[in-house]
Amino acid sequence: MSLSPLVRRILPLLILAAGVIGFLILRATAPESPPMAVGERVWRVNTETVTPATLAPSLSLYGHVTTPRTANLRAAVEADVLETPGEEGRRVEAGQVLVRLDDREIGLLVTQREADVADIRAQISAERLRNARDREALKHDEALLEIAWRNVERAQDLFARKLGSQSALDEARRAHEQQALAVNARRLALEDFQARLAQLEARARRAEALLEDARLDLERTRVRAPFAGRVSRLAVAPGDRVRIGDPLATLFDADALEVRARIPALYLPVVRRGLDAGEPLSARGEIDGEHVVLELSRLAGEAPATGAGVEGLFRITEGGEHAPLGRFLTVHLRLPEAADVVALPFEALYGIDRVYRIEEGRMRAITVERRGEWLDDNGRERVLVYSPQIRDGDRLVTTRLPNALDGLRVETDGH
């Protein structure tokens, strides 16, 4: 029997309605189950009870050994290297020979310059003797000139009386003129004496200067230490041929060693105030197991472009005399005392300016200022922080939590 078209359209809707009604009946008659309770997670942490106090913080810096007195010795003459008594790494005294050059070539030049000076001095002596002879000879020349003039007068008188010839008169006049020329030449020689002597004296001074320069070059064949120090580098060996300007050795003053360490910008105001007030800012370090005592003398005049902060220049006051240049070390700078600071483990500091206090079983964030580091009685390094919100007896969290946030529920050994 076939269904009518109307029944075929209504039948699916009736089946769906019956299913929905059955589901609602089953749900209404099902037993009730108690809801699951979700509890808040509690984190276990360690704490420290703090008391603000006045402490002298320290600052850990990383520096290297340097010196403001470094001499780069170079060849002043061209010569062969004979010896190198100044070995690299050895301590030398001021004036000690570091490199000895062959001095034979310079010695020959010195001999030549000495001969030049002796020659000119001999010429000066000869010129003085010639001047003395010219003065004596001038008297005789003037006397001969007077005789020649009288001969002219006599010849004129004889010629006027027809007793002498014209040739005799001319001969007398010629002899007089010749003697007059000789007197003038002698007088000119005497007048030019001072000019000739000045020329010879100038040549003598020039020759003596060249001789002194040659002697200086001869002395420069012995390259000596300009001050007491250590040889950091020796650039030549016996047998080398060096020219003017070639490097020979590098020497640094071991008594003027310094340590350059960059001071972060955060601590520069405190350091500058201490330096301006004249307070000695001491520091300590260690090089090859040797304790080094330092003192901050000044700040560098130029900030490096590679990072924040300014380099501090520390003078080594004790130890470190044998430290090599460029050696790296950790410097613990003692800063001026800071009031109302607390010393905490580094784990207690979150980021650069946040710690947590325990209040009613929950963590409460406190913003702090970092004032440096500090060593406790057990030699443990701790961080010093300051905040006006920290009070005496506060318990601060000292456990590093990756999900630390304000209001996080925690428990300690006491709670």
KOLVO-607209 format. One record per residue (C-alpha): x, y, z; residue number from 1. Coordinates in steps of 0.5 Angstrom, whole numbers, plus 500, padded with zeros to 3 digits. Each point is the difference from the previous one (the first is absolute). Layout:
// KOLVO-607209
{{X, Y, Z}, NUM}
...
// end
This chain:
// KOLVO-607209
{{500, 500, 500}, 1}
{{503, 507, 498}, 2}
{{500, 506, 504}, 3}
{{497, 506, 498}, 4}
{{505, 506, 499}, 5}
{{498, 504, 506}, 6}
{{502, 494, 504}, 7}
{{506, 499, 497}, 8}
{{502, 507, 501}, 9}
{{498, 500, 508}, 10}
{{503, 493, 502}, 11}
{{507, 503, 500}, 12}
{{499, 506, 504}, 13}
{{496, 495, 505}, 14}
{{506, 495, 501}, 15}
{{504, 506, 501}, 16}
{{496, 503, 506}, 17}
{{499, 493, 503}, 18}
{{508, 500, 500}, 19}
{{500, 506, 504}, 20}
{{495, 499, 505}, 21}
{{503, 493, 501}, 22}
{{507, 504, 502}, 23}
{{497, 505, 504}, 24}
{{496, 495, 504}, 25}
{{507, 496, 501}, 26}
{{504, 506, 502}, 27}
{{494, 502, 505}, 28}
{{500, 493, 503}, 29}
{{508, 499, 501}, 30}
{{503, 500, 507}, 31}
{{504, 507, 501}, 32}
{{508, 500, 501}, 33}
{{503, 505, 505}, 34}
{{504, 505, 496}, 35}
{{508, 500, 500}, 36}
{{503, 505, 505}, 37}
{{506, 504, 496}, 38}
{{506, 502, 506}, 39}
{{505, 505, 499}, 40}
{{507, 498, 499}, 41}
{{505, 502, 506}, 42}
{{507, 501, 498}, 43}
{{505, 498, 505}, 44}
{{506, 506, 501}, 45}
{{506, 502, 505}, 46}
{{500, 506, 503}, 47}
{{504, 505, 504}, 48}
{{498, 505, 505}, 49}
{{504, 506, 499}, 50}
{{502, 506, 504}, 51}
{{502, 507, 496}, 52}
{{507, 502, 502}, 53}
{{506, 504, 498}, 54}
{{505, 496, 496}, 55}
{{506, 501, 495}, 56}
{{498, 497, 494}, 57}
{{505, 498, 495}, 58}
{{500, 499, 492}, 59}
{{502, 494, 496}, 60}
{{504, 503, 494}, 61}
{{504, 497, 494}, 62}
{{506, 503, 498}, 63}
{{507, 499, 497}, 64}
{{507, 502, 502}, 65}
{{503, 506, 497}, 66}
{{505, 506, 501}, 67}
{{500, 507, 498}, 68}
{{508, 500, 499}, 69}
{{502, 495, 494}, 70}
{{506, 502, 496}, 71}
{{500, 497, 492}, 72}
{{508, 500, 499}, 73}
{{502, 501, 493}, 74}
{{506, 500, 496}, 75}
{{503, 507, 499}, 76}
{{506, 498, 496}, 77}
{{501, 495, 494}, 78}
{{504, 494, 503}, 79}
{{501, 493, 501}, 80}
{{497, 497, 507}, 81}
{{506, 497, 504}, 82}
{{497, 498, 506}, 83}
{{493, 500, 504}, 84}
{{501, 500, 507}, 85}
{{493, 502, 502}, 86}
{{496, 494, 500}, 87}
{{493, 500, 499}, 88}
{{496, 499, 507}, 89}
{{506, 502, 504}, 90}
{{500, 506, 505}, 91}
{{506, 506, 498}, 92}
{{503, 506, 503}, 93}
{{500, 507, 497}, 94}
{{506, 500, 496}, 95}
{{501, 493, 499}, 96}
{{502, 498, 492}, 97}
{{494, 496, 497}, 98}
{{503, 500, 493}, 99}
{{507, 501, 498}, 100}
{{501, 502, 492}, 101}
{{506, 500, 496}, 102}
{{504, 507, 501}, 103}
{{506, 499, 495}, 104}
{{496, 504, 495}, 105}
{{498, 506, 505}, 106}
{{507, 499, 503}, 107}
{{503, 502, 493}, 108}
{{495, 506, 499}, 109}
{{502, 502, 507}, 110}
{{508, 500, 498}, 111}
{{498, 504, 493}, 112}
{{496, 505, 504}, 113}
{{506, 501, 505}, 114}
{{505, 501, 494}, 115}
{{495, 505, 497}, 116}
{{500, 504, 507}, 117}
{{508, 500, 501}, 118}
{{501, 502, 492}, 119}
{{495, 506, 501}, 120}
{{503, 502, 507}, 121}
{{507, 500, 497}, 122}
{{498, 504, 494}, 123}
{{497, 505, 506}, 124}
{{507, 500, 503}, 125}
{{504, 501, 494}, 126}
{{495, 506, 498}, 127}
{{502, 503, 507}, 128}
{{507, 499, 498}, 129}
{{499, 503, 494}, 130}
{{497, 506, 502}, 131}
{{505, 501, 505}, 132}
{{506, 500, 495}, 133}
{{495, 505, 496}, 134}
{{500, 505, 505}, 135}
{{508, 500, 501}, 136}
{{501, 500, 492}, 137}
{{495, 506, 499}, 138}
{{505, 504, 504}, 139}
{{506, 498, 495}, 140}
{{495, 501, 494}, 141}
{{499, 507, 503}, 142}
{{507, 502, 501}, 143}
{{502, 497, 493}, 144}
{{494, 504, 497}, 145}
{{503, 506, 504}, 146}
{{507, 499, 496}, 147}
{{497, 499, 494}, 148}
{{496, 507, 500}, 149}
{{507, 503, 502}, 150}
{{503, 497, 494}, 151}
{{494, 503, 496}, 152}
{{502, 507, 503}, 153}
{{507, 499, 498}, 154}
{{499, 498, 493}, 155}
{{495, 506, 499}, 156}
{{505, 504, 503}, 157}
{{506, 498, 496}, 158}
{{496, 500, 493}, 159}
{{498, 507, 502}, 160}
{{507, 502, 500}, 161}
{{502, 496, 494}, 162}
{{504, 495, 504}, 163}
{{495, 494, 499}, 164}
{{497, 497, 495}, 165}
{{492, 499, 498}, 166}
{{501, 492, 501}, 167}
{{503, 501, 507}, 168}
{{494, 504, 502}, 169}
{{496, 495, 497}, 170}
{{503, 494, 503}, 171}
{{500, 503, 507}, 172}
{{492, 502, 499}, 173}
{{499, 492, 498}, 174}
{{504, 498, 506}, 175}
{{496, 505, 505}, 176}
{{493, 497, 497}, 177}
{{502, 493, 500}, 178}
{{502, 501, 508}, 179}
{{493, 504, 501}, 180}
{{496, 494, 497}, 181}
{{504, 495, 505}, 182}
{{498, 505, 506}, 183}
{{493, 500, 498}, 184}
{{500, 492, 499}, 185}
{{503, 499, 507}, 186}
{{495, 505, 503}, 187}
{{494, 496, 496}, 188}
{{503, 494, 503}, 189}
{{500, 503, 507}, 190}
{{493, 503, 499}, 191}
{{497, 493, 497}, 192}
{{503, 496, 506}, 193}
{{494, 500, 504}, 194}
{{495, 498, 495}, 195}
{{505, 494, 498}, 196}
{{500, 498, 507}, 197}
{{493, 500, 501}, 198}
{{499, 496, 494}, 199}
{{505, 495, 503}, 200}
{{497, 500, 507}, 201}
{{493, 499, 496}, 202}
{{503, 494, 497}, 203}
{{503, 497, 506}, 204}
{{493, 501, 504}, 205}
{{497, 496, 494}, 206}
{{506, 495, 500}, 207}
{{499, 499, 508}, 208}
{{493, 499, 499}, 209}
{{501, 495, 495}, 210}
{{505, 497, 505}, 211}
{{495, 500, 506}, 212}
{{494, 497, 495}, 213}
{{505, 494, 498}, 214}
{{502, 499, 508}, 215}
{{493, 500, 501}, 216}
{{499, 495, 495}, 217}
{{505, 496, 503}, 218}
{{497, 500, 507}, 219}
{{494, 498, 497}, 220}
{{503, 493, 497}, 221}
{{499, 498, 508}, 222}
{{492, 500, 501}, 223}
{{499, 501, 507}, 224}
{{494, 500, 504}, 225}
{{497, 507, 502}, 226}
{{497, 497, 506}, 227}
{{500, 494, 505}, 228}
{{495, 495, 497}, 229}
{{499, 494, 497}, 230}
{{501, 498, 492}, 231}
{{493, 498, 497}, 232}
{{503, 499, 493}, 233}
{{506, 499, 497}, 234}
{{500, 501, 492}, 235}
{{507, 499, 498}, 236}
{{505, 494, 500}, 237}
{{508, 500, 499}, 238}
{{502, 501, 493}, 239}
{{493, 504, 498}, 240}
{{502, 506, 496}, 241}
{{495, 506, 503}, 242}
{{499, 507, 496}, 243}
{{498, 506, 504}, 244}
{{493, 500, 503}, 245}
{{500, 492, 500}, 246}
{{497, 497, 507}, 247}
{{505, 497, 504}, 248}
{{496, 499, 507}, 249}
{{494, 502, 504}, 250}
{{501, 502, 508}, 251}
{{495, 501, 505}, 252}
{{501, 503, 507}, 253}
{{498, 494, 505}, 254}
{{499, 505, 505}, 255}
{{495, 504, 497}, 256}
{{495, 495, 498}, 257}
{{493, 501, 500}, 258}
{{493, 496, 499}, 259}
{{495, 503, 495}, 260}
{{493, 497, 502}, 261}
{{493, 503, 497}, 262}
{{496, 502, 506}, 263}
{{492, 500, 498}, 264}
{{496, 506, 499}, 265}
{{496, 498, 506}, 266}
{{506, 501, 505}, 267}
{{503, 506, 497}, 268}
{{497, 505, 504}, 269}
{{502, 497, 506}, 270}
{{507, 499, 498}, 271}
{{500, 507, 498}, 272}
{{498, 503, 506}, 273}
{{505, 496, 504}, 274}
{{506, 502, 495}, 275}
{{497, 508, 501}, 276}
{{500, 499, 507}, 277}
{{507, 497, 501}, 278}
{{498, 494, 503}, 279}
{{505, 494, 498}, 280}
{{496, 495, 496}, 281}
{{504, 493, 501}, 282}
{{500, 494, 496}, 283}
{{503, 493, 500}, 284}
{{501, 495, 495}, 285}
{{504, 494, 499}, 286}
{{505, 498, 495}, 287}
{{504, 493, 500}, 288}
{{498, 499, 507}, 289}
{{503, 506, 502}, 290}
{{495, 505, 504}, 291}
{{500, 507, 497}, 292}
{{498, 506, 503}, 293}
{{498, 506, 496}, 294}
{{497, 507, 500}, 295}
{{496, 504, 495}, 296}
{{503, 506, 498}, 297}
{{496, 503, 495}, 298}
{{495, 498, 494}, 299}
{{502, 500, 493}, 300}
{{498, 506, 496}, 301}
{{497, 497, 494}, 302}
{{494, 495, 501}, 303}
{{501, 494, 495}, 304}
{{495, 499, 494}, 305}
{{499, 493, 501}, 306}
{{496, 500, 507}, 307}
{{497, 504, 506}, 308}
{{505, 503, 505}, 309}
{{506, 503, 501}, 310}
{{507, 496, 501}, 311}
{{503, 501, 507}, 312}
{{508, 501, 501}, 313}
{{502, 496, 506}, 314}
{{507, 501, 503}, 315}
{{504, 494, 502}, 316}
{{502, 501, 507}, 317}
{{502, 493, 503}, 318}
{{502, 494, 496}, 319}
{{499, 499, 492}, 320}
{{507, 502, 499}, 321}
{{502, 494, 495}, 322}
{{493, 501, 497}, 323}
{{500, 499, 492}, 324}
{{497, 506, 496}, 325}
{{493, 498, 498}, 326}
{{499, 495, 505}, 327}
{{492, 500, 502}, 328}
{{498, 500, 507}, 329}
{{494, 501, 504}, 330}
{{500, 506, 505}, 331}
{{495, 501, 506}, 332}
{{499, 507, 501}, 333}
{{498, 503, 507}, 334}
{{495, 505, 499}, 335}
{{498, 506, 505}, 336}
{{496, 497, 506}, 337}
{{492, 500, 498}, 338}
{{495, 501, 505}, 339}
{{494, 495, 501}, 340}
{{502, 495, 496}, 341}
{{498, 492, 500}, 342}
{{505, 495, 498}, 343}
{{497, 494, 496}, 344}
{{502, 494, 496}, 345}
{{500, 502, 493}, 346}
{{494, 495, 499}, 347}
{{495, 505, 504}, 348}
{{501, 505, 494}, 349}
{{495, 499, 494}, 350}
{{502, 504, 494}, 351}
{{504, 506, 502}, 352}
{{496, 504, 505}, 353}
{{495, 495, 503}, 354}
{{499, 496, 507}, 355}
{{494, 496, 503}, 356}
{{498, 501, 507}, 357}
{{495, 495, 504}, 358}
{{494, 503, 502}, 359}
{{494, 495, 502}, 360}
{{503, 494, 496}, 361}
{{501, 504, 494}, 362}
{{505, 503, 496}, 363}
{{500, 508, 500}, 364}
{{505, 503, 495}, 365}
{{504, 506, 502}, 366}
{{504, 504, 495}, 367}
{{508, 501, 503}, 368}
{{506, 504, 498}, 369}
{{506, 496, 499}, 370}
{{506, 503, 504}, 371}
{{506, 495, 499}, 372}
{{502, 493, 503}, 373}
{{502, 498, 507}, 374}
{{504, 494, 503}, 375}
{{497, 497, 506}, 376}
{{504, 497, 506}, 377}
{{501, 494, 496}, 378}
{{503, 503, 494}, 379}
{{493, 499, 496}, 380}
{{499, 505, 495}, 381}
{{493, 504, 501}, 382}
{{496, 505, 496}, 383}
{{498, 507, 504}, 384}
{{494, 503, 498}, 385}
{{496, 506, 503}, 386}
{{493, 502, 501}, 387}
{{496, 504, 504}, 388}
{{494, 494, 500}, 389}
{{505, 495, 504}, 390}
{{499, 500, 507}, 391}
{{504, 497, 506}, 392}
{{497, 493, 501}, 393}
{{497, 499, 493}, 394}
{{501, 493, 497}, 395}
{{503, 500, 492}, 396}
{{499, 494, 496}, 397}
{{507, 498, 498}, 398}
{{498, 494, 495}, 399}
{{500, 501, 493}, 400}
{{493, 499, 497}, 401}
{{499, 500, 492}, 402}
{{493, 502, 501}, 403}
{{501, 505, 506}, 404}
{{494, 505, 500}, 405}
{{497, 505, 504}, 406}
{{495, 496, 505}, 407}
{{503, 493, 499}, 408}
{{498, 495, 505}, 409}
{{506, 497, 504}, 410}
{{502, 497, 506}, 411}
{{506, 499, 504}, 412}
{{503, 496, 505}, 413}
{{497, 504, 506}, 414}
{{493, 500, 496}, 415}
// end
